[in-house]
């Protein structure tokens, strides 16, 4: 009789442990999903589209994907810098033409 009470308590403890394990696993997956979506937004704000697969890389690779997205160069900023230097060069060329 004593052995059945011990085994019932042990099985209840095992069931609770398994339940807690799966709850923690679900929480980790949800948090990883949210963070991967945020890093996908960061990649979009840098001027990249979904062709670089930033969400999948962040979701499946974790910290390596986060570092990858953080290291991407900002396409919008570099395009603005290039456009402003081209515009400055054009205005400089126009001012030289007017002076002559």
matplotlib code that plots the C-alpha trace (Angstrom):
import matplotlib.pyplot as plt

x = [0.0, 2.8, 4.5, 1.3, 1.2, 4.8, 4.4, 1.3, 3.2, 6.1, 3.9, 2.2, 5.6, 6.7, 3.5, 4.0, 7.6, 6.7, 3.9, 6.3, 8.9, 6.4, 5.1, 8.7, 9.4, 6.2, 7.2, 10.7, 9.3, 6.8, 9.5, 11.9, 9.1, 8.5, 12.2, 12.7, 9.7, 11.3, 14.6, 12.8, 11.3, 14.8, 16.0, 13.0, 13.8, 17.4, 16.0, 16.0, 13.0, 12.1, 14.6, 17.4, 15.2, 15.9, 13.0, 13.9, 17.6, 16.7, 14.1, 16.2, 19.7, 18.9, 21.8, 23.7, 20.7, 20.4, 24.1, 23.6, 20.7, 22.5, 25.6, 23.6, 24.5, 21.8, 20.8, 18.5, 21.2, 23.9, 21.4, 20.7, 24.4, 25.1, 22.2, 23.2, 26.8, 25.5, 23.3, 26.2, 28.3, 25.6, 25.1, 28.9, 29.0, 26.1, 27.8, 31.0, 28.9, 27.3, 30.6, 32.1]
y = [0.0, 2.4, 1.8, 2.8, 6.2, 6.8, 5.9, 8.2, 11.1, 10.4, 10.3, 13.5, 15.1, 13.9, 15.1, 18.5, 18.6, 17.7, 20.3, 23.0, 22.0, 22.4, 25.7, 27.1, 25.8, 27.5, 30.8, 30.7, 30.1, 33.0, 35.3, 34.3, 34.9, 38.4, 39.3, 37.8, 40.0, 43.1, 42.3, 41.8, 45.3, 46.6, 45.0, 46.6, 50.0, 49.6, 49.3, 45.5, 43.5, 39.9, 38.5, 38.4, 36.2, 38.1, 36.7, 33.1, 33.7, 35.4, 32.8, 29.7, 31.0, 33.2, 35.4, 34.8, 36.1, 39.1, 39.9, 39.5, 42.0, 44.4, 44.3, 45.0, 48.3, 50.9, 51.1, 54.1, 56.2, 55.2, 56.1, 59.5, 60.2, 59.1, 61.2, 64.3, 64.0, 63.7, 66.7, 68.7, 67.7, 68.7, 72.1, 72.6, 71.8, 74.2, 77.0, 76.4, 76.6, 79.9, 81.4, 80.7]
z = [0.0, 0.8, -2.6, -4.5, -2.7, -3.5, -7.2, -7.4, -5.9, -8.2, -11.3, -10.3, -9.9, -13.3, -15.0, -13.4, -14.5, -18.1, -18.1, -16.8, -19.4, -22.3, -20.8, -20.7, -24.2, -25.5, -23.7, -25.3, -28.8, -28.4, -27.1, -29.9, -32.5, -31.1, -31.1, -34.6, -35.9, -34.3, -36.0, -39.3, -38.8, -38.2, -41.5, -43.3, -41.8, -43.1, -46.6, -47.1, -48.3, -47.3, -49.8, -47.1, -44.9, -41.8, -39.9, -40.6, -39.7, -36.5, -35.5, -36.3, -35.5, -32.6, -31.5, -34.8, -36.8, -34.5, -35.1, -38.8, -38.9, -36.7, -39.0, -42.2, -43.7, -43.9, -47.5, -47.0, -45.4, -47.9, -50.8, -49.2, -48.8, -52.4, -53.7, -51.7, -53.0, -56.6, -56.1, -54.7, -57.6, -60.1, -58.4, -58.4, -62.1, -62.8, -60.9, -62.9, -66.1, -65.0, -64.1, -67.5]

ax = plt.figure().add_subplot(projection="3d")
ax.plot(x, y, z, "-o")
ax.set_aspect("equal")
plt.show()
